[in-house]
Amino acid sequence: GGRDQKGFLFLYELMRGDVFFKLLSNDSGHTLGCFLLRLLPASEWSSKGVLMSTLRVMAHNPQLARHLPKFEDDRNVKVSVMFRGQDVLAKLFEKLTLVLKGLEAW
């Protein structure tokens, strides 16, 4: 789902255009990400929190999604499991906050 870091990162990168996943030749990652996001249980989709709020902003503002910062995994040991206490998203959210605050003036 979108609550955990791996689910969030998959949807974030899919809607941002970093992950290429198509069912049909004219599919867009953003559209597929929005579709998958809406398939989450309502309790997750409507939950408060930074992860889901970010995904909802991206879903409702496709023109914004491609301008958001790219996730860069700078861990020394890269494994598919993300342990609690690892701040793999901290740098992403710092950059994301700067970008969104800069766009408030629009």
Helices and strands as residue ranges (DSSP letters): H 5-16, H 29-38, H 42-45, H 50-60, H 62-65, H 90-103
